[in-house]
Amino acid sequence: MTMPTHNRSPWRGPHVRRGRFYNPDTPKQNFSSFLRWVTQRKPGPWEKFRKTDPGPRPPDRVEGDTLHVTFVNHSTFLLQTMGLNLLTDPVWSERVSPVSFAGPRRHRAPGLNFEDLPPIDAILLSHNHYDHCDYATLRQLAQRFAPAIFCPLGLQQALRKLGFERIHELDWWQSTEWNGLQMHCVPAQHFSARGPFDRNRTLWCGWMMRSTCGKIYFAGDTGFGGFFEEIAADFRNIRMALLPIGAYEPEWFMGPIHMTPEQAVEAHRILRPHMSIATHFGTFSLADDGEFAPLQRLHAKLATTPVATPFVVLREGESHTLQPATEAAAVSATTQD
């Protein structure tokens, strides 16, 4: 493992207490709130399964400063630039659950066939929830590509058991060098658990990738908080941001851990990236918002809120290519370093 370039001691700080992590500026939710939600749920409509064809096979490599982004599903993106291929929170399983016969089931197929993936050099993990840290998919990726993997504190042991050898485990605000990139672990507002007894034993995070061709921000799974202002202050001129928009209903319960579409637009305004792309919607029914509610609210907010740069939605399997010259022409002077 490459040691972080920052020297803060892991497992100590304003977001860990007695061996468990927490969100410094967010009240702790209790079990009675969870019971209130599950006993009074009013879930919005979802189609049982929406048939979608996979997208075309992506290029094996994208060289230079060109950034090629492919939306797979949920929070899974293929990022290709500088001759490197990275995946965010990869999930190809049918269910995101501790068992294969129950739990949230996908409503759309992945936008890329697993067999069509190019060689994967690295994986970015935001936290250990089943819809972001899918052991079956991770095990296949480790066996097929032996990629490096970047994760927040506490996940190294589990990832080693899945077959990963090059594991970079970081705390918030730590960073490490990798293949010409600076990989920064940045705060998010969420929680962790894979069972009833391990809540918040591992950390959650976002990732900022910094290179000569710009900065790429993957917010992971997060509620809205003041840390966006901190990230914006530390990382100006962000090339692209991947921001979550779904699983926010009911807001009184989900609000601390999942942004609404309106809050995602506000995060976009604060961060001022050249472009934002929506994540965390349309694949798994995880809360009470309906299948299309996040997109409807996002489009409604964008229609009434002036934003300096695009906030776009990709279909599963759809790609977008960002060329440096095109970006420079589109970005206002206020986003420059």
C-alpha positions as CSV (number, residue, x, y, z in Angstrom):
1,M,0.0,0.0,0.0
2,T,1.2,3.5,-0.8
3,M,1.3,5.7,2.2
4,P,-0.8,8.8,2.2
5,T,1.0,12.1,1.5
6,H,-0.8,13.8,4.4
7,N,0.3,12.8,7.9
8,R,-2.9,12.9,9.8
9,S,-3.2,9.8,12.0
10,P,-6.0,7.5,10.9
11,W,-8.7,6.4,13.2
12,R,-8.4,9.6,15.2
13,G,-10.1,12.9,14.5
14,P,-13.4,14.8,14.7
15,H,-15.3,12.0,12.9
16,V,-14.4,8.9,15.0
17,R,-15.4,8.2,18.6
18,R,-14.8,5.0,20.6
19,G,-14.1,3.0,17.4
20,R,-17.1,4.2,15.4
21,F,-17.3,6.9,12.8
22,Y,-19.9,9.6,12.7
23,N,-20.9,12.7,10.8
24,P,-19.6,15.7,12.9
25,D,-22.4,18.1,12.0
26,T,-25.4,15.7,11.8
27,P,-27.6,14.5,14.6
28,K,-27.5,10.8,15.2
29,Q,-30.5,8.9,14.0
30,N,-32.1,6.5,16.4
31,F,-33.8,3.1,16.0
32,S,-37.3,4.6,16.7
33,S,-36.9,6.8,13.6
34,F,-36.1,3.7,11.5
35,L,-39.1,1.9,12.9
36,R,-41.3,4.9,12.2
37,W,-40.1,4.9,8.6
38,V,-40.5,1.2,7.9
39,T,-44.0,1.0,9.5
40,Q,-45.3,4.1,7.7
41,R,-43.7,3.8,4.3
42,K,-45.4,5.3,1.2
43,P,-43.1,4.2,-1.6
44,G,-43.4,5.8,-5.0
45,P,-44.0,3.7,-8.2
46,W,-41.4,1.7,-9.9
47,E,-41.7,-0.5,-12.9
48,K,-40.9,-4.2,-12.1
49,F,-38.1,-4.2,-14.7
50,R,-37.3,-1.8,-17.5
51,K,-35.8,-3.6,-20.4
52,T,-32.7,-1.7,-21.7
53,D,-30.0,-2.8,-24.1
54,P,-26.4,-2.5,-23.0
55,G,-24.3,0.3,-24.5
56,P,-21.5,-0.2,-27.0
57,R,-18.2,-1.7,-25.9
58,P,-16.0,1.2,-24.7
59,P,-12.6,1.9,-26.0
60,D,-9.7,-0.1,-24.5
61,R,-7.9,3.1,-23.6
62,V,-8.4,6.9,-23.9
63,E,-5.0,8.7,-24.1
64,G,-4.1,12.2,-23.2
65,D,-6.3,14.8,-21.6
66,T,-9.5,13.5,-23.1
67,L,-12.0,12.3,-20.5
68,H,-14.5,9.5,-21.5
69,V,-17.2,8.8,-19.0
70,T,-19.7,5.9,-19.3
71,F,-22.7,5.5,-16.9
72,V,-23.1,1.8,-16.1
73,N,-25.9,2.1,-13.4
74,H,-26.6,3.5,-10.0
75,S,-23.2,4.8,-8.8
76,T,-21.1,2.8,-11.2
77,F,-19.2,4.8,-13.8
78,L,-16.3,3.9,-16.1
79,L,-13.8,6.8,-16.2
80,Q,-11.2,6.7,-19.0
81,T,-8.4,9.3,-19.3
82,M,-4.6,9.4,-19.5
83,G,-4.5,5.8,-20.7
84,L,-6.1,4.7,-17.4
85,N,-9.5,2.9,-16.7
86,L,-11.2,3.4,-13.4
87,L,-14.6,2.2,-12.0
88,T,-16.6,3.8,-9.2
89,D,-18.6,1.7,-6.8
90,P,-18.9,-1.2,-9.2
91,V,-22.2,-3.2,-9.1
92,W,-23.3,-5.9,-11.6
93,S,-25.2,-8.2,-9.2
94,E,-29.0,-8.7,-9.6
95,R,-29.6,-7.8,-5.9
96,V,-27.8,-5.5,-3.5
97,S,-28.3,-7.6,-0.3
98,P,-26.5,-10.0,2.0
99,V,-28.5,-12.9,0.4
100,S,-29.2,-13.6,-3.3
101,F,-32.9,-14.4,-2.9
102,A,-34.1,-11.2,-1.1
103,G,-33.4,-7.5,-0.8
104,P,-33.4,-4.7,-3.3
105,R,-33.5,-6.0,-6.9
106,R,-32.4,-4.1,-9.9
107,H,-35.1,-2.5,-12.1
108,R,-32.7,-2.0,-15.0
109,A,-29.9,-4.0,-16.4
110,P,-26.3,-2.6,-16.2
111,G,-25.5,-0.3,-19.1
112,L,-22.4,-2.3,-20.0
113,N,-21.9,-6.1,-20.1
114,F,-19.3,-7.1,-17.7
115,E,-17.5,-9.0,-20.5
116,D,-17.2,-5.8,-22.5
117,L,-15.2,-3.9,-19.8
118,P,-11.8,-2.7,-20.9
119,P,-8.8,-3.6,-18.6
120,I,-9.6,-2.0,-15.2
121,D,-6.6,-0.3,-13.5
122,A,-8.3,1.0,-10.4
123,I,-11.6,1.0,-8.4
124,L,-12.9,3.8,-6.2
125,L,-15.1,2.6,-3.3
126,S,-17.1,5.2,-1.3
127,H,-18.3,2.9,1.6
128,N,-19.4,-0.6,2.4
129,H,-23.2,-0.6,1.7
130,Y,-24.3,-3.4,-0.6
131,D,-25.4,-1.1,-3.4
132,H,-21.9,0.4,-3.5
133,C,-19.6,-2.4,-2.3
134,D,-20.8,-5.5,-4.1
135,Y,-18.6,-8.4,-3.1
136,A,-19.5,-10.6,-6.0
137,T,-18.6,-7.9,-8.6
138,L,-15.5,-6.9,-6.7
139,R,-14.3,-10.6,-6.5
140,Q,-14.7,-10.9,-10.3
141,L,-12.8,-7.7,-11.0
142,A,-10.0,-8.8,-8.7
143,Q,-9.7,-12.1,-10.4
144,R,-9.9,-10.7,-14.0
145,F,-7.9,-7.5,-13.7
146,A,-6.0,-7.4,-10.4
147,P,-6.7,-3.6,-10.1
148,A,-5.6,-1.2,-7.4
149,I,-8.5,-0.3,-5.1
150,F,-9.0,2.9,-3.1
151,C,-11.2,2.7,0.0
152,P,-12.0,4.6,3.2
153,L,-10.8,3.4,6.6
154,G,-11.7,-0.1,7.8
155,L,-12.3,-1.9,4.4
156,Q,-8.8,-3.2,3.8
157,Q,-9.2,-6.6,5.5
158,A,-12.4,-7.4,3.7
159,L,-11.0,-6.4,0.3
160,R,-7.9,-8.5,0.8
161,K,-10.1,-11.5,1.3
162,L,-11.8,-10.8,-2.0
163,G,-8.4,-11.0,-3.7
164,F,-7.2,-7.5,-3.9
165,E,-3.5,-6.9,-3.2
166,R,-2.9,-3.2,-4.0
167,I,-5.2,-1.6,-1.5
168,H,-5.0,2.1,-0.6
169,E,-7.0,2.8,2.6
170,L,-7.3,6.5,3.4
171,D,-9.0,8.8,6.0
172,W,-10.7,12.0,5.1
173,W,-8.3,14.6,3.7
174,Q,-5.5,12.1,3.2
175,S,-4.1,11.6,-0.3
176,T,-1.8,9.3,-2.2
177,E,0.0,9.3,-5.6
178,W,-0.9,6.7,-8.1
179,N,0.1,6.5,-11.8
180,G,0.3,10.3,-12.3
181,L,-2.9,11.0,-10.3
182,Q,-3.3,12.4,-6.8
183,M,-6.1,10.5,-5.2
184,H,-7.7,12.5,-2.4
185,C,-10.2,11.0,0.1
186,V,-12.7,13.7,1.0
187,P,-15.6,13.9,3.4
188,A,-19.1,12.7,2.8
189,Q,-22.2,12.6,5.0
190,H,-23.5,9.1,5.3
191,F,-23.0,5.9,7.4
192,S,-21.8,2.3,7.0
193,A,-23.1,-1.2,7.8
194,R,-23.4,-4.6,6.3
195,G,-25.2,-6.2,9.3
196,P,-26.9,-5.3,12.5
197,F,-23.7,-5.2,14.6
198,D,-21.2,-3.3,12.5
199,R,-22.8,0.1,12.1
200,N,-20.2,2.8,11.4
201,R,-17.2,0.5,12.1
202,T,-15.9,1.6,8.7
203,L,-15.7,5.0,7.1
204,W,-17.5,6.5,4.1
205,C,-16.1,9.1,1.7
206,G,-15.9,10.8,-1.6
207,W,-12.9,10.9,-4.0
208,M,-11.2,13.7,-5.8
209,M,-8.8,12.6,-8.6
210,R,-6.3,15.3,-9.5
211,S,-3.9,15.3,-12.5
212,T,-2.4,17.5,-15.1
213,C,-5.7,17.1,-17.1
214,G,-7.9,18.4,-14.3
215,K,-9.8,17.2,-11.3
216,I,-12.6,14.6,-11.2
217,Y,-14.9,14.4,-8.2
218,F,-16.9,11.3,-7.2
219,A,-19.1,12.3,-4.3
220,G,-20.1,8.7,-3.4
221,D,-23.3,8.5,-1.4
222,T,-24.0,11.5,0.7
223,G,-26.3,14.0,2.3
224,F,-25.8,17.7,1.8
225,G,-23.4,19.4,4.2
226,G,-20.9,22.2,4.8
227,F,-18.1,19.9,3.6
228,F,-19.0,20.9,0.0
229,E,-17.7,24.4,0.8
230,E,-14.5,22.9,2.2
231,I,-14.0,20.8,-0.9
232,A,-14.7,23.7,-3.2
233,A,-12.1,25.8,-1.3
234,D,-9.4,23.1,-1.6
235,F,-10.1,22.0,-5.2
236,R,-10.9,24.7,-7.7
237,N,-11.5,24.3,-11.4
238,I,-13.1,20.8,-11.0
239,R,-13.4,19.2,-14.5
240,M,-16.3,16.9,-13.7
241,A,-18.4,16.0,-10.6
242,L,-20.5,12.9,-10.1
243,L,-23.4,13.9,-7.8
244,P,-26.1,11.6,-6.3
245,I,-29.8,12.6,-6.7
246,G,-31.9,9.7,-5.4
247,A,-33.1,7.8,-2.3
248,Y,-34.1,10.9,-0.4
249,E,-37.7,10.2,0.6
250,P,-39.0,10.6,3.2
251,E,-36.7,13.6,3.6
252,W,-37.2,13.8,7.4
253,F,-35.5,10.4,7.7
254,M,-33.2,10.1,4.6
255,G,-32.2,13.8,4.5
256,P,-29.0,13.5,6.6
257,I,-27.6,10.7,4.4
258,H,-29.0,11.3,0.8
259,M,-29.2,14.6,-1.1
260,T,-32.4,15.7,-2.8
261,P,-32.1,16.7,-6.4
262,E,-32.4,20.3,-5.4
263,Q,-29.5,19.9,-3.0
264,A,-27.4,18.3,-5.7
265,V,-27.9,21.4,-7.8
266,E,-26.8,23.5,-4.9
267,A,-23.7,21.3,-4.5
268,H,-23.1,21.8,-8.2
269,R,-23.3,25.6,-7.7
270,I,-20.9,25.5,-4.8
271,L,-18.3,23.2,-6.5
272,R,-18.5,25.0,-9.9
273,P,-17.3,22.0,-12.0
274,H,-17.1,22.2,-15.7
275,M,-19.9,19.6,-15.7
276,S,-21.9,17.5,-13.2
277,I,-23.4,14.1,-14.0
278,A,-26.3,12.6,-11.9
279,T,-25.7,9.4,-10.0
280,H,-27.6,7.1,-7.6
281,F,-31.0,6.9,-9.3
282,G,-33.2,4.6,-11.4
283,T,-31.6,1.2,-10.7
284,F,-32.5,0.1,-7.1
285,S,-35.5,1.1,-5.1
286,L,-33.8,2.0,-1.8
287,A,-36.2,4.6,-0.3
288,D,-39.7,6.0,-1.0
289,D,-39.0,8.2,-4.0
290,G,-40.4,6.7,-7.2
291,E,-38.4,5.6,-10.2
292,F,-38.6,8.9,-12.1
293,A,-39.1,11.4,-9.2
294,P,-35.4,12.3,-8.9
295,L,-35.1,13.1,-12.6
296,Q,-38.3,15.1,-12.5
297,R,-37.2,17.2,-9.5
298,L,-33.7,17.6,-11.0
299,H,-35.0,18.9,-14.3
300,A,-37.6,21.2,-12.6
301,K,-34.9,22.7,-10.4
302,L,-32.5,23.3,-13.3
303,A,-35.3,24.9,-15.3
304,T,-35.7,27.6,-12.6
305,T,-32.1,27.9,-11.3
306,P,-29.4,29.6,-13.3
307,V,-26.2,27.4,-13.3
308,A,-23.0,28.4,-15.1
309,T,-22.1,24.9,-16.3
310,P,-24.1,21.8,-17.4
311,F,-25.7,19.3,-15.0
312,V,-26.5,16.3,-17.2
313,V,-28.2,12.9,-16.9
314,L,-26.9,9.9,-18.9
315,R,-28.8,6.8,-19.7
316,E,-27.4,3.4,-18.7
317,G,-24.6,2.6,-21.2
318,E,-24.4,6.2,-22.5
319,S,-21.0,7.9,-22.7
320,H,-19.9,11.5,-22.7
321,T,-16.5,12.7,-23.9
322,L,-15.0,15.9,-22.5
323,Q,-12.4,17.5,-24.6
324,P,-10.1,20.1,-22.9
325,A,-10.5,22.7,-25.7
326,T,-14.3,22.5,-25.6
327,E,-14.3,22.7,-21.8
328,A,-12.1,25.8,-21.8
329,A,-14.4,27.6,-24.1
330,A,-17.5,26.8,-22.0
331,V,-16.2,27.6,-18.5
332,S,-16.5,31.1,-17.1
333,A,-13.6,32.9,-15.6
334,T,-15.0,32.4,-12.1
335,T,-14.1,28.8,-12.1
336,Q,-10.4,29.3,-12.9
337,D,-7.7,28.7,-10.3
